[in-house]
Amino acid sequence: MGRFDDKVVWITGAASGIGRATAERIASEGGHLICADVQAAEVEATAKRAIELGGSAIANVCDVSQEDSVAASLASGLERYGRLDAVCHIAGILRFAHTHEMDFETWRKVQAVNADGTFLVCRAALPHLLETGGNIVNMSSAAAVSGLIYGAAYAASKGAVWSFTKALAIEYAARGVRINAVCPGGIKTPMTKGGAGLPEDADMKLVMRQTPLDHGRGPETVAALIAFLASDEAAHINGEDIVIDGGATA
């Protein structure tokens, strides 16, 4: 028996990085997946891989910053599986800039995807999780704990996710729904590869401030934590924001 046998899990940001690794991990433990992402071909590939690993999966295109898109993604999963047991909300974007040079459109886009998207996904899922006694794992960041140079918009958005998660955990604990967050740092994903998007004159000494004490690791390390939190093994863990960054913020 796998930890996710007969469990239906909605995973946003499933096309790549931590989202894809989480889909693979939960599928390998018997889960039924609703894989959602803005990248159509890539999220289809994730669903295909999940099936190869022993789970079942559907894929749909979802922009988490858009209310109708979020509703449609979940509706397609409910039509297929008839229930929802867990949400792994991983979709997010990162943009770097000197804060005094950042245009408002970029700031708003980061907030829309990372902060507004978390609200929209959680709000859509909660009525169904109340029926099943399910749970949510949100994606915050080590940047919410220690700040991120040239990433003020990202850090602010992930701080919002952190606080929002705690508020939900208090509100819904007595009704049987757990909500936790993970705060990764130093993880090798397409979003963080090579410091893409850093200003040309970036102070690398400050950039390296969040370097893990040993070395960076792959997204599967975060996926293992997410899968644990989303499983019944974590039944007594609620309202936590667990940092997984190789000691960078210790």
Protein Blocks (a to p, Z undefined) as FASTA:
>chain_A
ZZkgoiacddehklgmjllmmmmmmmmnopacddddfblklmmmmmmmmmmnopacdddd
ddfkbmklmmmmmmmmmmmnopafbdcdfbdcdddddfklpcfklmmmmmmmmmmmmmmm
mmmmmmmmmmnopacdddddfklmnopehilmmmmmmmmmmmmmmmmmmmmmmnopacdd
dddehiacfklgghioiafklcfklmmmmgcfkbccdfklmmmmmmmmmpmklmmgghia
cddeehmmZZ
